[in-house]
């Protein structure tokens, strides 16, 4: 009950004259003197006691204050140790590498290499850190830097996600403290554990300074309870023994009073009273204790109290003396003061009434406030609530009083809040903005923010809490809506307080820094953005420190950019109505996408203006809204002439209605049409174009535009026509080629079937056309082909086909023939066109042709068969002496087939070792001695038997196999000659025939060198025979190579002399040693006088030119006699010996040498 309620309104005091004033004053005077004396004594004792207690309390408070300061310093150091450990484990790069190691993406060695440097840097930055040991989730040591942690001190507790502390340990380098810090990924996954060992030297120095500063007669120590035992460390002084101190500390842990500073504790040790001051440090708790003897602590208080009591006693005695002197004046004064006291009481009553009015106003303020005021006892039971509770929770104050706050919370919320409230109550700490969820009477949730202060009874015990609840439901909803809205942005958005601590952020921000709101909110932004520090000052951080709004672009390679892509950082400073800074709103935007879009737009615009294709853009109704430069160049219209018009303005009217109907059907169904279209330029010219039209739709799928791409394909059309002509015609003569011939031949066969007629296919090949090219050159040869084509076209009917199918080969297709005799007549006319010469380079050149004829349906019913048979007939005409025509016969195909089989077999003959050499002796007609051996090639086919050279050598020359075969013959002939020489057999020279293509391709010299080198044969033992016909065809090229062979020391001979029409002028230029009379001039001797005359002339000419002469094909004695008479010294033929293999030659040479 308030004090003012105890004073009645009609209370009054008696007047002094009604009390017997004289007697009363005498008694009063006497009693006053006695009372003053007694009062002096009592007051002296009371004052002494009061001053003692006051001074003692001050001494205790002073010691408490020092202990508390030291405790705060120790707590700060331990908190700093935990912060350092948390920073080491929270480095993003280290967590990512550790996660990759766990996933098996990197090896332990790679992880150690990466982590070693990072932890070494952390070791350098934090001087208190003595060593760091990183463990995996099984407790295996991954990396260790700095001082190693003793193995027995390495422990792992995976049950807790908090940083844990154990007791300090003694090491050779001093006292150390090991903290266990879990390494957790952004998804909450435990990746490992860091054991961070701190040097406690500075901590030890701090406690030692504290001890020395207070007293050197006391004792200071840190104590902790581990496994039921008390451990003391960092102790200074030895005031009490360890057992006594341990018993005291254990009792404090068991009583639960170690977490308050409101009580002194004392203990007796060796008959002395010891005062103990203590305070909790950290979790799990350590206790910091300071002990000092009570006699030492309270000695100053006793002295101060004695001095104060004595002073009061002296003052009391002096007061008695003064009372005697002043009794009478004081009596009169007392009477006056009595009246004044009465007035004072009245005034006091008025003050109490005013205080009651103030209380009523305060109560009205509470009851009208939007917040809910409350009071609870020490157990949290409501003892008072303001009326506002009925609005906040729907319950009247009477329904709430007697209950606890947890009675109005959902069960899970009560389970969450109860431990926090219990901890606050046990520590008697204030309740600061504790958010909690309550249930309204109607069931909806109300979010309250609770704040309160503890109050105590007269003995200093916790009596309860008084506080206030504020409804923050709307604010929480706004914050949630803000977060939800901000989460829709791809840019990282976050809010900082004026000290640059994170208040809230959107999802993109937490993904950007790789963490969660629980780990980020409240931390300094530099620790989040730059956890590993900054190489250079960050411009964004500088703008935040200067509190200046800014837009800053950081490229991907900028040292302050934590992202691998360019970002745009926008800073907005938030201010209140007074202009004071209340926060900072930041956004980080990835510029990669926008730059790509801008680049695509720029490229698109560049392509639009610079492409060679005309581009037309219309709206959905077909109205032109834009064209590019290429359109104006192709169509001839200016841009301004077509804007607002419809593309129908340049229609060519070459397409019917169905064409455009199909076009629009494609556009409306698939959104695209492409094809060839004819349009009209502004000047009226019609041109073909390749048009692609695409429809463009917006995000909702609605049609917005059409885009048309026009390509002028006029040149392509012309090129296609030209290519089509070239694909079916010969480029040199303009005649149909093989492809077009086949098409017409197929059509002609169908026509002949329908009308029961015959058709003829004539295959024409120019005779010795190669001589024209070689002698007059290819341009002259081309001109000859054109002239032949003109004569052929002029000779046949308009419906007939003249085609050139390659080289000097022409094919004539004659349709509508009634009988074969008509074909013969035309064939004779064709042969007749070659009777008159052709004029080539102002020279008359006579050319003949061979003609082969196949008849449909007699010689075949398919184009390929008819063409093949005509070709075979043409070759038969050449075999018949050229300049004639031949009809196809079935045996020609069989010969051609055998020719192909022989060529295929010949290609494998060397691999199968079917080729071999025989040697025919060359003799001296005067001595009959063997002077040479001509190597002759033979082919023994496994199925056909022995094939004569006259049959397979031409095939080898035509197919190009003669090069490889000639090299094989040269090699083996030289090897055989070397073998004879080593055997001591004298055979003169080995003669080898060299084919024209070997010389023509310029390889004969290298082949000869190679054969001589591999065999070791001397060049003088080798003779090469070259046909006269080839030398005359390739005189210039042959002379050069023959000269090189002569310089090697090889003997050179002209084979088949007399058949190549050589002139004496060429013969004199040739670097040859020997001429060989062809067998055709020897075989009819002595019966043909012409042959005898020719042979005699050749022998005489050779003698005059200094050349040796040998006659081949000698088979009779008469021929030998003739050669001896004409002076021919050498001969070769069956008369002297048939060609023999090497084994028989060995016998023959042995007999000859003998």
BATIPA-734157 format. One record per residue (C-alpha): residue in one letter; x, y, z. Coordinates in steps of 0.2 Angstrom, whole numbers, plus 2048, in hexadecimal, padded with zeros to 3 digits. Each point is the difference from the previous one (the first is absolute). Layout:
AXYZ ...
end
This chain:
X800800800 X8078117FC X80680B80E X7F480E7FD X7F27F5804 X8057FE812 X7FD813805 X7EE805804 X7FA80F7F8 X7FB808812 X8107FC809 X80680F80B X80E80480D X7FD807813 X805812803 X80F80380B X7F780B80E X7F57F1803 X80E7F5806 X807808811 X80E80A7F9 X80B80480E X8007EF808 X8017F87F0 X80F80B7FB X8097FC810 X7FD7ED7FE X8048027EE X811809804 X8057F280C X7FB7F27F5 X8088097F1 X811800809 X7FF7EE805 X7F97FB7F0 X80E8097F7 X80D7F780A X7F97EF7FD X7FD8047EE X8128047FE X8057F0806 X7F47F67F6 X80280B7F1 X8137FD801 X7FE7ED800 X7F38017F2 X80B80C7F6 X80F7F5802 X7F67F17FB X7F88097F1 X8118067FA X8087EF802 X7F27F87F6 X80080E7F3 X8137FF7FE X8007ED800 X7F28007F2 X80B80D7F6 X80F7F5802 X7F67F17FB X7F880A7F1 X8128067FB X8067EE800 X7F07FA7F7 X80380E7F3 X8127FB7FD X7FC7ED7FF X7F28047F4 X80B80B7F5 X80D7F2800 X7F27F37FC X7FA80B7F2 X8128017F9 X8017ED801 X7EF7FE7F8 X80580C7F2 X8107F67FD X7F67EF7FF X7F38087F5 X80E8077F5 X8087EE7FF X7EF7F97FA X7FE80E7F3 X8117FC7F9 X7FC7EE800 X7EF8037F7 X80980B7F3 X80C7F37FC X7F37F37FD X7F480B7F7 X80C8047F1 X7F67FC7F1 X80F7FA7F6 X8057F480D X7EE7F9802 X7FE7FD7ED X8117F77FF X7FC7F580F X7EF7FC7F9 X8087FB7EF X80C7F580B X7F17F8808 X7F87FD7F0 X80F7F87F9 X80480D7F3 X811804807 X80D7F6809 X806803812 X8118067F9 X7F780D7F6 X7F580580E X81080280B X80980A7F4 X7F280C7FE X7FB801813 X812801806 X8038117F9 X7EE807806 X8037FA811 X811807801 X7F98117FB X7F47FF80E X80E7FB80C X80A80F7FB X7F080C802 X7FC7FA811 X80F80180C X7F77F780E X7FE7F07F5 X80E7F4803 X7FA7F27F5 X7F17FA7F5 X7FC7EE7FE X7F27FB7F3 X7F77F0802 X7F47F77F5 X7EF7F9807 X8097F0805 X80D80980B X80E7FE7F3 X80D80E7FF X7FF8087EF X80B80F802 X80B80780F X808811800 X80A80880F X8037F7810 X7F97EF800 X7F27FB80C X8057F280B X7F87F07FA X7F77FD811 X7F88117FE X7F97FD7EF X7ED7FD802 X7F18007F5 X7EE803805 X7F47FF7F1 X7F180280B X801813802 X80080E7F3 X80780D80C X812804803 X8067F6810 X80D80480D X80A7F480A X80C80380F X8118087FC X80E7F47FD X813801805 X80C8007F2 X8138027FF X7FC8127FA X7F480480D X7EE7FF804 X7F47FD7F1 X7EE8007FD X7F87F57F2 X7EF8057F8 X7F67F47F6 X7F78097F1 X7F57F77F5 X8018037ED X7EF8017F9 X7FB8037ED X7F380C7FB X7F37F27FF X8037FC812 X80B7F07FD X80E7FD80B X8107FF7F6 X80D7FF80E X807807810 X80E80D804 X80A7FE810 X807811803 X80D80280D X803811809 X80E80680A X7FB805811 X80F80A804 X7F78117FE X7F27F980B X80C7FA80D X808811800 X7EF809802 X7FC7F5810 X811803807 X7FF8137FF X7EE7FF807 X8077F680F X80F80B803 X7F58107FF X7F47FA80D X80B7F780D X80E7F5802 X7F87F880F X7F17F97F7 X7FD7F27F2 X7FA8007EE X7FB7F17F6 X7F57FA7F2 X7F67F0804 X7F67F47F6 X7F67F0803 X8057F17F5 X7FA7EE802 X7FB804812 X811807805 X805812803 X80E8067F6 X809811804 X80C8097F4 X8088117FE X802801813 X80A80D809 X802800813 X7FE7F180C X7F480780D X7F77EF801 X8047EE7FC X7F97F87F0 X7F47F4809 X7F880E80A X7FE80B7F0 X7FA7F17F6 X7F37FC80D X7FA812800 X7FF8017ED X7F77EF7FE X7F380680D X7FD80F7F5 X7FD7F67F1 X7F47F5808 X7F780E808 X7FE8097F0 X805811808 X8108027F6 X7F780A7F3 X7FC81080B X80A80D807 X7F380580E X8077F680E X8117FF809 X8067EF805 X80C7FC80E X80A7F1805 X80A7FB80F X8127FA7FD X80C7FD80E X7F680A80C X7FF80F7F4 X7F18077F8 X8028027EE X7F580B7F4 X7FD7F97EF X7FB80A7F1 X7FB7F67F0 X7F88027EF X7FB7F57F2 X80A8007EF X7FA7F87F0 X7F67F07FC X8037F3807 X80480B80F X810804807 X801809811 X80B80F803 X804801813 X80980D80B X8047FB812 X80680B80E X8007FF813 X7F1809808 X80C80980C X80A8087F2 X7F08057F6 X7F680880F X80F80780A X7FE8127F7 X7ED7FF805 X8047FC812 X80C80F801 X7F380B7F8 X7F27FB80B X80A803810 X8058117FB X7EE8047FB X7F97F9811 X80D80A80A X7FC8107F7 X7ED7FE803 X8037FD813 X80A810801 X7F28097F7 X7F37F980B X809807810 X8028107F8 X7EE8007FC X7FB7FD812 X80A810805 X7F880A7F3 X7EF7FA804 X802807812 X8048117F9 X7F38007F3 X7F17F7809 X7F680F803 X8018087EF X7FD7EF7F8 X7F07FE80A X7F980F7F9 X8067FC7EF X7F87EE803 X7F0808802 X80180A7F0 X8067F17F7 X7F17F6806 X7F580C7F7 X80B7FF7F1 X7FF7ED801 X7EE8007FF X80080A7F1 X80D7F57F8 X7F57F1803 X7F28087F7 X80C8047F1 X8067EE800 X7EE7FA7FF X7FD80B7F1 X8107F87F8 X7FA7EF803 X7EF8047F8 X8098077F1 X80B7F07FF X7F07F6800 X7FA80A7F1 X8107FD7F7 X7FE7ED803 X7EE8017F9 X8078097F0 X80E7F27FE X7F37F2802 X7F58097F3 X80F8017F4 X8037ED802 X7EE7FC7FD X7FF80A7F1 X8117FB7F8 X8007F57F1 X80D7F5808 X7FD7F380E X808803811 X8027F280B X8087FA810 X8057EE805 X8077F8810 X8117F7800 X7F87F07F9 X7F880A7F1 X7EE800806 X7F78107FB X7FC80B80F X7FA80F7F6 X7FB8037EE X7FA8107F8 X7EE8007F8 X8098007EF X8017ED801 X7EE7FE7FC X8038097EF X8107F67FC X7FB7EF806 X7ED801803 X8027FC812 X7FC80B80F X80D80480C X7F87F680D X8017F17F4 X8128027FE X806804812 X8067F0809 X8057F87EF X8118007F7 X8048067EF X8037EE7FA X7ED7FD803 X7FC80B7F1 X80D7F97F4 X7FF7F27F4 X8087F0807 X80F8017F4 X802812803 X8007FE813 X80D7F27FE X80B80C7F7 X7FE80F80C X8017F7810 X8137FC800 X8038127FB X7F580780E X8087F480D X8118067FB X7FB812802 X7F87FD811 X80F7F7806 X80C80D7FB X7F480E806 X8038087F0 X7F480D7F7 X7F47F97F3 X8058097F0 X7F47FF7F1 X7FC7EE801 X7F57FB7F2 X7F27F3804 X7F07FA7F8 X7F080080B X7EF7F97FC X7F180C800 X7F07FA807 X7F97FE7EF X80F7F57FB X80A80C7F5 X812802804 X807811807 X8128047FF X80680980F X811809804 X8037FE813 X80C80B80A X802801813 X80A80480F X8037F6810 X7FC807811 X8067FA811 X7F97FF812 X80880980F X80C7F1802 X8068017EE X7F77F17FA X7F87FF7EF X7EE805803 X7FA8007EE X7FF8097EF X7F78107FA X7FF8037EE X7F68037F0 X7FA7F67F1 X7FE8087EF X7F67F97F2 X80C7FE7F1 X7F57F57F6 X7FE80D7F2 X812804800 X8057ED7FF X7F37FE7F2 X8088107F7 X8117F8802 X7FB7F07F9 X7F78097F2 X81080A7FD X80A7F07FF X7F47F77F5 X7FF80F7F4 X813802800 X8027EE7FD X7F88027EF X80F80A7FA X80F7F87F8 X80B80E807 X8077FE812 X7F880D80B X804803812 X7FD80C80E X80E80680C X7FF80A810 X80A810802 X80F7F6806 X7FF7F57F1 X7F97F0808 X7F47F57F6 X7EE803805 X7F77F67F3 X8037FA7EE X7F77F77F2 X8047EE7FA X80B8067F2 X80C80880C X8027F180B X8037F57F0 X80D80D7FB X80A7FF810 X7FD7EE802 X7F8800812 X7EF800809 X7F780E809 X8037F8811 X8138017FD X8008117F7 X7F380C809 X80980B80C X8127FE7F9 X80A80E7F9 X7FE8017ED X8137FF7FD X8017EF809 X7F27FA7F4 X8068077EF X813800803 X8037F280D X8127FE7FB X804812801 X80280D7F2 X80F8027F5 X7FC8127FC X7F380C807 X7EF7FB7FA X7F780F7F8 X7EF7F9806 X8067FF812 X8078117FF X7F08077FA X7F77F880E X80C80780D X7FE8117F8 X7ED7FD800 X7FF8077EF X7F37F97F3 X8097F97F1 X7FF7F47F1 X8107F77FE X8057F37F2 X80D7F3804 X8067F57F2 X8037ED802 X813803802 X7FE80E80D X8097FB810 X7F180680B X7F37F67F6 X7FC7F0809 X7F77F97F1 X8077F87F0 X7F580C7F5 X7FE8137FF X7F480880D X7F8811802 X7FF805812 X7F380D805 X800808811 X7F180A807 X802809810 X7F07FF80B X7FD80F80B X7F280580D X7F7811800 X80E808809 X80D7FB7F3 X8087F380B X8067F07F7 X7F57F1805 X8077F37F4 X8077FC7EF X7F77F77F2 X80C7F77F4 X7FD7F67F0 X80C7F67F6 X7FB7FD7EE X8097F37F5 X80480A7F0 X8047F07F6 X7EE7FD7FA X7FC8137FC X8118027F7 X7FC7F07F6 X7EF8077FB X8088117FC X80D7F77F5 X7F37F57F8 X7F58107FC X8108097F9 X8047F17F6 X7EE7FE7FA X8008127FB X8107FF7F7 X7FA7F07F7 X7F08087FC X80980F7F7 X80F7F77F9 X7F97EF7FA X7FF7FD7ED X7EE7FA802 X7F180C7FF X7F7800811 X7EE806801 X7F6802811 X7EE802800 X7F380180E X7F37F3803 X7F58087F2 X80E7FF7F3 X804813801 X8128037FD X80980880F X8127FE7FB X80C7FA7F2 X8137FF7FF X80D8077F4 X8017F07F6 X7ED8017FC X8028117F8 X80F7FA7F6 X7F77F07FA X7EF8077FD X8048127FB X7F380880C X80680D80D X7FC7FC812 X7F380F801 X7F77F97F1 X7FB7EF808 X7FD805812 X7EE7FE804 X7FD7F67F0 X7FC7EE7FD X80C7F47F8 X7F37FD7F2 X80780F7F8 X80E7F77F8 X7F77F07FB X8057F97EF X7EF7F97FC X8097F07FA X7F87F680F X7EE7FA801 X7F480180E X8057EE806 X812805802 X7FC80E80D X7F27F5808 X80D7F3804 X80C80D806 X7F480780D X7FB7EE805 X8127FC805 X802811809 X7F07FD80A X8037EE805 X8137FF802 X805813801 X80C7FF7F1 X8017FF7ED X80E7FF7F5 X8027FE7ED X8038077EF X7F680F7FB X80080D7F1 X7FF812805 X8008107F6 X80D80E803 X7FB8127FF X8078027EF X7F47F27FA X80D7F27FF X7FB7EF806 X80C7F680A X8007EF809 X803801813 X8017F380E X7F480680E X7FF7FB812 X7F180780A X7FF7FD813 X7F380680C X804808810 X7F67FE810 X801808811 X8017F7811 X7EE7FC800 X8017F87EF X7F780E7F6 X8068047EF X8098117FF X80A8017F1 X8067F77F0 X8128007FA X8057FD7EE X8117FC7F9 X8038027EE X80F7F97F6 X8038057EE X8037EF7F7 X8018077EF X8127FB7FF X7FD7EF808 X7F27FD7F3 X80C8047F2 X80E7F5808 X7F47F2802 X7FB8017ED X8138007FC X8047F280C X7F17F67F9 X8078037EF X8127FB805 X7F97F180A X7F97F97F0 X80C8077F3 X8128007FC X809810804 X80C8007F2 X7F47FC7F1 X7EF804807 X7FA7EE7FB X7F67F580C X80B7F780D X7FE7EE806 X7F280480C X7F58087F3 X8057F37F4 X7FA7F380C X7EF809802 X7FD8017EE X8067EF7FD X7F37F980D X7F280B7F7 X8067FA7EF X7FE7EE806 X7EF802806 X7FB8097F0 X8087F27F5 X7F57F380A X7F08097FD X8038037EE X8097EF7FC X80F8097F8 X8137FE803 X80D80D806 X8128007FE X80E80580C X8108067F8 X81080180A X80D80B7F8 X812802806 X80D80A7F7 X8107F77FB X810805807 X7F9810808 X80D7FF80E X80D8047F2 X7F78107FC X800805813 X8137FC802 X8068087F0 X7F480F7FE X7FB802812 X7EF7FF809 X7F98107FA X8017F97EE X7F97EF806 X7F180A807 X7FD8097F0 X8017F07F7 X7F27F980B X7F580F7FD X8027FF7ED X7FC7ED800 X7F180480B X7FA80D7F3 X8027F47F2 X7F77F2809 X7F180B804 X7FF8077EF X8007EE7F8 X7F27F880B X7ED804800 X7F980D80C X7F87F280B X8107F6802 X80B80280E X8138047FF X8087FE812 X812802806 X8037F480E X812803804 X8118037F8 X7FF7FD7ED X7F17F5802 X7EF8057F7 X7F07F6800 X7F28027F3 X7EE7FB804 X7F67FC7F0 X7ED7FE803 X7F37FA7F4 X80B7F47F6 X7F67F47F5 X80E7F47FB X8137FE803 X8048057EF X7FB812805 X80C80080E X80E7FA7F4 X7FC80F7F5 X80280C80E X8107F8807 X8088027EF X7FB813800 X807801811 X8117F97FA X7FF80C7F1 X80180F80B X8127FC805 X8067FF7EE X8038137FF X80D80780C X7FD80B80F X809811802 X809801810 X80B80F804 X8018047ED X8057EE7FC X7F77F27F7 X7FE7F180B X7F97F07FA X7F67F680D X7F77EF7FE X7F47F880C X7FB7EE805 X7ED7FD801 X7F77F280A X7ED7FC7FE X7F47F880B X7ED7FD7FA X7F180080B X7F97F3804 X80B7F47F8 X81080580A X7F8804811 X7F0807808 X80880C80D X80A8107FD X80F7FA809 X8017F07F6 X7FE8097F0 X80D80C804 X80C7F3806 X7FE7F57F0 X80280F7F5 X810804809 X8067EE7FD X7FC8027EE X80A8107FF X8107F7807 X7FD7F27F3 X80180E7F3 X810806807 X8077EE800 X7FB7FF7ED X80C80F7FC X7F580F805 X7F780C7F5 X7F27F47FE X7F07FA809 X7FA7EF807 X7F07F9806 X7FF7F8811 X8027ED801 X7FE7F6810 X8127FA800 X806812803 X7F8801811 X8087EF805 X8118077FB X7FD81080A X7FB7F680E X8107F57FF X80A8107FF X7F8806811 X8047F0808 X8128007FA X802811807 X7FA7FC811 X80B7F0800 X80F80A7FA X7FE80C80F X8027F180C X80D7F67F6 X80F808808 X7F97FD811 X7FD7EE7FC X8117FE7F8 X7F87FB7EF X80C80B7F6 X8127FA7FC X80E8037F4 X8087F67F3 X8108057F7 X8047FE7ED X8128007FB X80880D7F5 X80F7FA7F6 X80F8077F6 X7FE7F97EF X8137FF7FD X8057F7810 X7EF7F8804 X803805812 X7F280680B X802813802 X7EF804809 X7F07FA807 X7EF8087FD X7F47FF80E X7EF7FC7FA X7F080080C X7F57F1801 X7EF7FE809 X7FA7EF806 X7ED802804 X7FA7F280D X7F17FD7F5 X8048067EF X8117FA7FF X80E8097F7 X7FA8117F9 X80B8077F2 X807812803 X7F78067F0 X7F07FD80A X804807811 X80D80E7FC X7F380B7F7 X7F47FE80F X80E80580C X80480F7F6 X7EE8067FF X7FC7FD812 X811808807 X8067F0807 X80F8007F4 X80980C80C X8007F480F X8037F17F5 X80E8097F7 X809804810 X7FE7EE806 X8087F97F0 X80E80C801 X8047FC813 X7FF7ED7FD X80A8007F0 X80E80A809 X8007F480E X8017F17F5 X80F8087F6 X809803811 X7FD7EE805 X8087FA7EF X80F80B803 X8037FA811 X7FE7EE7F9 X80E8047F4 X7F57FF7F1 X80480C7F1 X7F08057F8 X8048117F9 X7F280C804 X7EE7FE806 X7F48097F4 X7EF806807 X7F28087F7 X7FA811806 X7EE8047FD X7FB8127FA X7F680580F X80F7FD80B X80A80D7F6 X7F080B7FE X7FE802813 X812804802 X8037F280D X80B7F47F5 X811808806 X7FC7FE813 X7FA7EE7FD X8107FC7F7 X80B80780E X7F57F780D X8027EF7F7 X8138027FE X802806812 X7F57F1807 X8087F37F5 X812807800 X8017FD7ED X80C80B7F7 X7F780C7F3 X80B7FA7F2 X7F87EF802 X7EE8077FD X7F88047EF X7F08087FE X7F57FE7F0 X7F380E7FC X7F47FF7F1 X80380B7F1 X7ED805800 X800807811 X81180A7FD X7F88087F1 X7F1805809 X809807810 X8108047F8 X80581080A X7FB7F8811 X8087EF7FB X8118087FB X802808811 X7FD7F080A X80A7F57F4 X80F80C802 X7FF7FE813 X8007ED7FE X80F8017F4 X80980A80D X7FD7F280D X8097F47F4 X7F17F77FA X8007FA7EE X7F18067F7 X7F77F77F1 X7F28057F4 X7F47F17FF X7F57FC7F1 X80A80C7F5 X7F88037EF X7EE800806 X800812808 X80380A7F1 X80F809808 X80A80D7F7 X8128007FF X801812808 X7F77F9810 X80B7F07FF X81080B801 X7FA809810 X7FC7F0809 X80D7FB80D X7FF7ED7FB X80D7F27FD X7F67F37F7 X7F27FE7F4 X7F67F07FF X7F87FB7EF X7EE7FB802 X7FC7EE7FD X7F38057F2 X80F8047F5 X8097F0804 X7F37F27FF X7FE8017ED X8128007FC X8067F97F3 X7EF8007F7 X7FB812801 X80D80B7F7 X7F8810808 X8037FA812 X8127FB7FB X8038117F9 X7F980980F X80A7F580C X8108037F5 X7FD813801 X7FD800813 X8107F6803 X80A80C7F5 X7F880F808 X8057FA811 X8117FD7FB X8028117FA X7F980880F X80B7F680C X7F27F6807 X7FF7ED803 X7F37F77F6 X7F77F0806 X7F37F67F7 X7F17F8809 X7F57F17FB X80E7F77F7 X7FA7EE7FE X8097F87F0 X8127FE7FA X7FC80A7F0 X7FC80F80B X8107FE809 X80A7FF7F0 X7F78107FA X804809810 X8137FB7FF X8018057EE X7F8812804 X80C80380F X7F47FD80E X80A7FA80F X7F27FC80D X7F07F67FF X7F27F980A X7F37F27FD X7FB7EE801 X80E7FB7F5 X80C80480F X7F47FB80E X7EF802806 X7FC80B810 X8057F580F X7FD802813 X80F80580B X8047ED805 X8017FB7EE X80A80F7FC X80D7FC80D X8037EF7F7 X8018097EF X80C80D806 X80B7F3809 X8017F67F0 X8038107F6 X80E80680B X8087EE7FF 
end
